[in-house]
Amino acid sequence: MGNVNGAEALEALFRLQEKDLELDRLKREAEELPQELVEVQAQYKRLEERLTELLERQAALQKEYTRHSLDIQDLTQKERQAEEEQKKAQSAREQTQYENRIQQLKDRIRELKELSKPLEDSILDLEEEIEALKEELSALKPRLEALLEANRVRVAELTLVIEAKTAERNRMAEGIPQGLLKEYEAIRRARRGTGIARMLQQGNTFRCQGCNVVLPTHVAQKVMQGQLVRCPSCGRLLFKG
């Protein structure tokens, strides 16, 4: 890449990266929800899902119970009609036929009432559970709303800090050659936020702090001379520090 007063540019770039990493941290902090809010939201969602489940079950039972009730009403009407017609019967045979018909209707009505009783009991039990869940949701809602508001304030405050530090970062970037800045930003996007890394010395060995790989001697020499050079392993720009 050649020597273009690289030492000063790299030092400025390294300071810029520190600011960028700080901004990355602040942005993550703004995006991450507080643990208490996460837990309360999850609890509230579970209660809502359970309430929806119970309401759907209640509606299904109520529909079946209503169907039985309508069938009972219809059969009762038919029973009364059969009893009235029985009174007009002219023969013993007709009387017997009506008696059999009326008994069939009574048996079916009794069967439907027996089927309806557990349905009614289940509906009543569900109503109690639904009311209890609604009360639990009502009690939890103010806490959830307070946590949401506190998080909104927290994010708003962090946003102001981020905006101020971004402006500071942009001023810092103005003193860095545009070509070098663009290269750094491209590497940073590809390398989890770090586009430049220190070269660390351990005795006669030099390592890239970004990937911890031992650097070839000729690469280390260029870094020491302040030349713009990239790590042959991870591709980050190297800074002697």
C-alpha positions in Angstrom: 0.0 0.0 0.0 3.0 2.3 0.3 4.0 4.8 2.9 1.8 7.9 3.0 2.5 9.1 6.5 0.8 5.9 7.5 1.7 5.9 11.2 -0.3 9.1 11.9 -3.2 7.9 9.7 -3.3 4.5 11.3 -3.2 6.0 14.8 -6.1 8.3 13.9 -7.9 5.3 12.4 -7.3 3.2 15.6 -8.8 6.0 17.7 -11.8 6.2 15.3 -12.3 2.4 15.7 -12.4 2.8 19.5 -15.2 5.3 19.0 -17.0 3.0 16.5 -16.8 0.1 19.0 -18.2 2.3 21.7 -21.1 3.3 19.3 -21.6 -0.4 18.5 -21.9 -1.2 22.2 -24.3 1.7 22.8 -26.5 0.7 19.9 -26.6 -2.9 21.1 -27.5 -1.6 24.6 -30.4 0.4 23.1 -31.7 -2.5 21.2 -31.5 -5.1 24.0 -34.5 -5.2 26.3 -33.9 -5.2 30.1 -34.2 -8.7 31.5 -37.1 -7.8 33.8 -39.1 -6.4 30.8 -38.4 -9.5 28.8 -39.6 -11.8 31.6 -42.8 -9.7 32.2 -43.5 -9.6 28.5 -43.1 -13.3 28.2 -45.4 -13.9 31.3 -48.0 -11.5 29.9 -47.9 -13.3 26.5 -48.3 -16.7 28.1 -51.3 -15.5 30.0 -52.8 -14.0 26.8 -52.3 -17.2 24.9 -53.8 -19.2 27.7 -56.8 -16.9 27.8 -57.3 -17.2 24.1 -57.1 -21.0 24.4 -59.7 -21.0 27.1 -62.0 -18.6 25.3 -61.9 -20.8 22.2 -62.6 -23.9 24.3 -65.5 -22.0 26.0 -66.9 -21.0 22.6 -66.8 -24.6 21.3 -68.5 -25.9 24.4 -71.1 -23.2 24.4 -71.8 -23.9 20.7 -72.3 -27.6 21.5 -74.4 -26.8 24.6 -76.6 -24.4 22.5 -77.1 -27.1 19.9 -78.3 -29.5 22.5 -80.6 -26.9 24.0 -82.2 -26.2 20.7 -82.6 -29.9 20.0 -84.2 -30.3 23.4 -86.6 -27.4 22.7 -87.5 -29.0 19.3 -88.0 -32.4 20.8 -90.1 -31.0 23.6 -92.3 -29.3 21.2 -92.7 -32.5 19.2 -93.5 -34.4 22.4 -96.3 -31.9 23.2 -97.6 -32.2 19.7 -97.6 -35.9 19.9 -99.5 -35.8 23.3 -102.1 -33.5 21.8 -102.5 -35.8 18.8 -102.7 -38.9 21.1 -105.8 -37.4 22.7 -107.5 -37.4 19.3 -106.6 -41.1 18.6 -109.5 -43.2 17.6 -108.1 -46.7 18.3 -105.9 -48.6 20.7 -103.4 -49.1 17.9 -103.1 -45.4 17.4 -102.8 -44.8 21.1 -99.9 -47.3 21.3 -98.2 -45.7 18.3 -98.3 -42.3 20.0 -97.2 -43.7 23.3 -94.1 -45.3 21.6 -93.4 -42.0 19.8 -93.7 -40.0 23.0 -91.5 -42.4 24.9 -88.8 -42.2 22.1 -88.9 -38.4 22.4 -88.7 -38.5 26.2 -85.7 -40.9 26.0 -83.9 -38.6 23.5 -84.6 -35.5 25.6 -83.3 -37.2 28.7 -80.2 -38.4 26.8 -79.5 -34.8 25.6 -80.0 -33.4 29.1 -77.5 -35.9 30.4 -75.0 -34.9 27.7 -75.6 -31.2 28.4 -75.0 -31.4 32.2 -71.2 -32.0 31.9 -71.0 -29.4 29.2 -72.7 -26.9 31.5 -70.3 -27.8 34.3 -67.3 -27.4 32.1 -68.5 -24.0 30.8 -68.9 -22.8 34.4 -65.5 -24.0 35.4 -64.0 -22.3 32.3 -65.8 -19.1 33.2 -64.1 -19.1 36.6 -60.7 -19.8 35.1 -61.2 -17.1 32.5 -62.1 -14.5 35.1 -59.1 -15.5 37.2 -56.8 -15.1 34.1 -58.3 -11.7 33.2 -57.7 -10.5 36.8 -54.1 -11.7 36.6 -53.6 -9.9 33.3 -55.2 -6.7 34.7 -52.9 -6.9 37.7 -49.8 -7.5 35.5 -50.6 -4.8 32.9 -49.6 -1.7 35.0 -46.2 -3.3 35.7 -45.7 -4.1 32.0 -46.6 -0.6 31.0 -44.3 0.9 33.6 -41.4 -1.2 32.3 -42.2 -0.3 28.7 -42.2 3.4 29.6 -38.9 3.1 31.5 -37.4 1.3 28.6 -38.7 4.0 26.2 -37.0 6.7 28.4 -33.8 4.7 28.5 -33.7 4.2 24.7 -34.4 7.9 24.2 -31.5 8.9 26.5 -29.2 6.5 24.8 -30.2 7.8 21.4 -29.2 11.3 22.4 -25.8 9.9 23.6 -25.4 8.0 20.3 -26.2 11.0 18.2 -23.6 13.1 20.1 -20.9 10.5 19.9 -21.7 9.9 16.2 -21.2 13.6 15.5 -17.9 13.4 17.4 -17.0 10.3 15.4 -17.7 12.0 12.1 -15.5 14.9 13.1 -12.7 12.5 13.9 -13.2 10.8 10.5 -12.7 14.1 8.6 -8.9 14.0 9.4 -8.4 10.5 7.9 -7.7 10.0 4.1 -11.0 8.9 2.4 -9.4 5.9 0.7 -8.1 4.5 4.0 -11.4 5.3 5.7 -13.4 3.4 3.1 -11.0 0.4 3.3 -11.3 0.3 7.1 -15.1 0.5 7.0 -15.3 -2.4 4.4 -13.0 -4.5 6.6 -14.9 -3.6 9.7 -18.2 -4.8 8.1 -16.6 -8.1 7.2 -14.7 -8.6 10.4 -17.3 -8.2 13.2 -16.6 -4.5 13.9 -12.9 -4.3 13.8 -11.1 -3.1 10.7 -7.7 -2.3 12.3 -5.7 -4.3 14.9 -2.6 -3.7 17.0 0.5 -5.7 16.3 1.7 -7.2 19.5 5.3 -8.1 20.2 6.3 -11.2 22.3 10.1 -11.4 22.3 11.1 -11.6 18.7 7.6 -12.7 17.6 4.9 -10.4 16.4 1.2 -11.3 16.3 -1.9 -9.7 15.0 -4.2 -8.9 17.9 -7.2 -9.4 15.8 -6.6 -13.0 14.9 -3.6 -13.9 17.1 -1.7 -15.2 14.1 2.1 -14.9 14.0 3.1 -12.3 11.4 5.8 -12.9 8.9 9.0 -10.8 9.6 8.7 -8.7 6.4 5.1 -7.8 7.4 6.1 -6.9 10.9 8.9 -4.7 9.5 6.5 -2.8 7.3 4.2 -2.2 10.3 7.1 -0.9 12.4 8.0 1.5 9.6 4.4 2.9 9.7 3.5 1.5 6.3 -0.2 0.7 5.5 -0.3 -3.1 5.5 -3.0 -5.7 6.2 -2.7 -8.9 8.2 -2.1 -11.8 5.7 -4.4 -13.9 7.8 -7.5 -11.9 8.8 -7.1 -9.0 6.4 -7.3 -6.3 9.1 -5.1 -3.2 8.8 -2.2 -3.4 11.2 -1.2 -0.7 13.7 2.1 -0.9 15.7 0.6 1.0 18.6 
